Amino acid sequence: MSAGGGTKAIIAAFLANLGIAASKFVAFFFTGSSSMLAESIHSVADSGNQALLLLGGRRARRAASEEHPFGYGRERYFYAFVVSVVLFSVGGLFALYEGYHKIAHPHPVEDWYWAVGVLVVAIGMEAFSFRTAIKESNHVRGGRSWVEFVRHAKAPELPVVLLEDLAALLGLVFALVGVGAAVLTGDGVWDGVGTVFIGTLLVVVAITLAIETKSLLLGEAASREDREKIRQALETEPLVERIIHMRTMHLGPEELLVAAKIAVRHEDTAADVARAIDAAETRIRQAVPIARVIYLEPDILKTSQPSVAG
């Protein structure tokens, strides 16, 4: 997995969530708090999710085969989508159910200091994980806003870890408020309310991740900047009259397919056209190094042919 995959951030989140999950289960055992149980399952789900992201990165590195001639780069998109499903079902729906159950059948939080102590420590550990993810993301985010980065990043791992860590931090705050309100009022309903907030948050994050990774799975075009670089690389070749149409698609986060039909003059020889195509491919790869699969089809320009590039 490349730097764009944020391996350091994934490992940091994985180790943090394992430790946090264990401490939360201990706190739940002593307190009986539904918020703590929901947060415990949340951390277990997050740990599994980071393991899935690492597995996806490893499987995506397999060489192309006869059955999969364009390689396995999209495995990273598939496992990121599985993460969203796990977060929705194991994390979000479980928390909503547990919160409803606690509101319908409330009971006071026992030995509350366990819950508060674990939650405070967990917030510190999640903050460290979140800070690592932010630092890793800043290396590849460029001048984009955080919303743009999450929506348009071609490598899914960092956006997934960022949203998971943000959800984990907010979930811990919800749990702390819920437990605190239940202790102060003596009413266990507040513990259930905090759990419902945690479940709602996880469902929203999971749906967001599912939408974004679905788009990647279906096949996204190159970024606008990369498409413009490819277009300029083609148009600077003297023998290329113009681009009749162009299509791009990510085969993986670091592998781009470029297919274009280019217009050449009718008097150009086959050897001239072949040299022009070779030169154009070289220019494209220099301009956009991830453009590894390039197909250029020459055609004689017809006046009725529209020019389409995308």
Secondary structure, 3 states (H helix, E strand, C coil): CCHHHCHHHHHHHHHHHHHHHHHHHHHHHHHCCHHHHHHHHHHHHHHHHHHHHHHHHHHHCCCCCCCCCCCCCCHHHHHHHHHHHHHHHHHHHHHHHHHHHHHHCCCCCCCHHHHHHHHHHHHHHHHHHHHHHHHHHHHHHCCCCHHHHHHHCCCCHHHHHHHHHHHHHHHHHHHHHHHHHHHHHCCCHHHHHHHHHHHHHHHHHHHHHHHHHHHHHHCCCCCHHHHHHHHHHHHCCCCCCEEEEEEEEEEECCEEEEEEEEEECCCCCHHHHHHHHHHHHHHHHHHCCCEEEEEEEEEECCCCCCCEEC
